[in-house]
Amino acid sequence: MRLTGKTVVLGVTGGIAAYKSVEVVSRLRKKGAAVRVIMTENAAKLVAPLTFETLSNGPVSVDTFAREGAFDVQHITLAKAADVFVVAPATANILAKMAWGLADDMLSTTLLATKAPVLVAPAMNTGMWTAEATQRNCEILRERGVRFVGPEGGFLACGDEGAGRMSEPAAIVEAIEAILCPKRDLEGLRVMVTAGATRERLDPVRFLSNDSSGKMGFAIAEAAKERGAETLLVCGVTTAEAPADVPLVRVESTQELYEAVTGRAGDMDVIIQAAAPADYRFAQRFPEKLKKQSGAPLTLELVENPDIAAAVGKNKRSSQTLVGFAAETEHLRENAKAKLKKKNLDLIVANDVTQPGAGFNVDTNIAALITEEGIEERPLQSKRALAEDILDKVVELRKRAKAE
Ligand code: PMT
């Protein structure tokens, strides 16, 4: 009864997958959770509210103006009661309403009022899911911290095949449990995460850099912190918002990142290097803005920067776990495997940064987790979900190393 004492408010919208949410309620109740169900009018046409009432052992709200008790403003009561607010299935319509703050029925009104973490399980036709409007709405929701489970690919009720199928009830309940009972398996560990791009200055107004936003490293640091680790972020230049509760050291150049990381590496149990340091810097840094030379070509010399991951790898203690990333545009696995070895890493996260939805400055990534033992592929998923996978792998590697 892992969820005893927790209240899940479940919003059911008008998708054919609504019948699967009946099983979500049943599974949650078996784990001890109290479940309050809100249905949209369309959902109530697909599955009788009585089914949800019977399984949740409570009233089902559909109408904003129905009154539960004499002075009970129901949508506010439910918004406050939730330890987690789940929308399953979530249609394109409710995602759009959530993204833009529309509140025109019981469910959307309650969603707007809630302060609880929100999880959505989208379900719709592939065309609707991939539509630019829906994807933009999802981006807005993700940026706001709404979590997603699915959708999965497969055969859809409309006869199409593709992404849009609601995740299975077991996966939805697992995602709910991850929110309500977060793992604390990194407690007692010190984890350093690097994030963002470095800048190599040429003169006071120009620099050499790359597109790293910091999103990947921030997602890892946030997840590590939530899982109980004493977490430190060392980051270069970033455009994403850093997690508020993780201490952060700012640097600009690769040399500064090198000093910040190597100076602290000895105190760390786990080091995860998601930053994109510039491999080269200008041989000469000009104190004043370089002037144009009336059409003559300008040749600038670059010199190699230190390799931070390799330096950390060289001084690795046997109790440490070192994770690097490989940002590749070709020969992903081969290049990443070579870096794993050369930098003495325990794990390398290989991402092909040319793939849509992967790499720089997006909320998602596609990765292969490569260790000496083998390769595990991870499909397109949020950077936060990939962060959890990386940390799961770190925990597994540390357990194995301890046992040996
Ligand atoms: O920040 P985002 O917008 O979310 O983008 C995420 C990301 C694409 C930056 C991230 O997923 C990623 O791939 N990070 C590694 C980028 C990189 O520098 O890859 P690389 O293959 O050049 O380097 C391999 C490893 O060595 C990396 O762990 C890197 O941090 C490290 N390195 C690289 C150069 C250098 N001089 N010193 C290093 O330690």
Boltz pocket constraint, residues with backbone or C-beta under 6 A from the ligand:
constraints:
  - pocket:
      binder: B
      contacts: [[A, 195], [A, 196], [A, 211], [A, 212], [A, 213], [A, 214], [A, 215], [A, 216], [A, 217], [A, 254], [A, 273], [A, 274], [A, 275], [A, 276], [A, 277], [A, 278], [A, 279], [A, 305], [A, 306], [A, 307], [A, 308], [A, 309], [A, 310], [A, 323], [A, 324], [A, 325], [A, 326], [A, 327], [A, 328], [A, 339], [A, 349], [A, 351], [A, 353], [A, 359], [A, 360], [A, 361], [A, 362]]
      max_distance: 6.0
